[in-house]
């Protein structure tokens, strides 16, 4: 299992041809208290860099972009009832959606944890 | 995800700037100033703390002005100011303050403001983004009767919430005697302050005009009280929205009249048709006619049915499929005390009745909202 990161503060956990996607702890700290999450529909074909989900704090709405191309296999319904999970466990329980990876070559452009840590430093 | 990191450049700072930084304030550009949008507690906790205990806000970016009648009689300044606002300024008793709007020839709102009668002169608090224009407007229109004095050397603090009276009372016992919209010159920690019992949160509380050089000491003394937390602009916005209060430039502006903005309550009978001094302010023909006959649209409170916040700018529709928009959201977000989304918007008068269901378009979807009364939460002004 590999965890990769985007410069836009998303993480991807890769297991076989499935990527689980969420936002990083740094992102949630910048967003502030999350009060609403809108997730993509299961079965939706997402293109890389397309707006896939929305996360709203008291202050503002922010888009979450699809870091890679793929079909939405599963979404985390827990975020609809408890959006604050994004603040308490961004890197774990607050995953957003799972994608069936369309093109593994797209993963090559992503960062590992050390590179991402340097990116936010 | 987009994470914004504004780097403030060429912005003004308030006398509390260093204190904001030491408190961990996240500074953002606002109306030409570098202001704290939140502190480490975060918007949600700051909001709830203010409603439960007390919150301290730095609102020193706002404009403070004095209107001094050349005659020396405050009544002459009051009569002069009535040329620019639809409010009864003459009737503001010494020690009282009133909410007002500067209007333009079309009845639109140039700015909204507070006017206090100190007994010797009028004291005005105006919005930061409008203060230069307001000052010029006052000079242009009133210099024959008044000297207009900007007060850039004064800071403005707001202390809001159920524990505000106790917190400020330990520094100045007389503040307990003030009632809602009273305004009094008081000595606080040896500083010549002008204290009003008013604010922008729906809570009981005070606004304190204080000499800039004493502002930090006063703020620190208030923050020494464990009930008082510093509150940023983020929670200031969610607090005022729950209280149904207008934010200039969003809920009201030069294209909205006070009647369309549902601010008729602020226009006294004396300035209306049939009153003692009807009209005589910019846009009076439009505003007086709307007071008599109603306006074609109105600002209303809106509660989205679901959990999704509906934000400023979202177009409104009469039903889920209508193609033509009938209005727009002017302010919207999440109300921490309400525990759900809330908004204000403009609707045609027929749709502005309570419990009417209308639809907002958000990210291509139509979300139902219900027209409701404002404020969204019970207010606790000390009347």
Interface residues (C-beta under 8 A of the other chain):
Chain A: X8 X9 X10 X23 X26 X27 X30 X31 X32 X33 X35 X36 X38 X54 X55 X56 X57 X58 X59 X60 X61 X62 X63 X64 X65 X80 X83
Chain B: X1 X2 X3 X4 X5 X37 X38 X42 X43 X44 X45 X47 X234 X235 X237 X238 X307 X308 X309 X311 X333 X334 X336 X341 X363
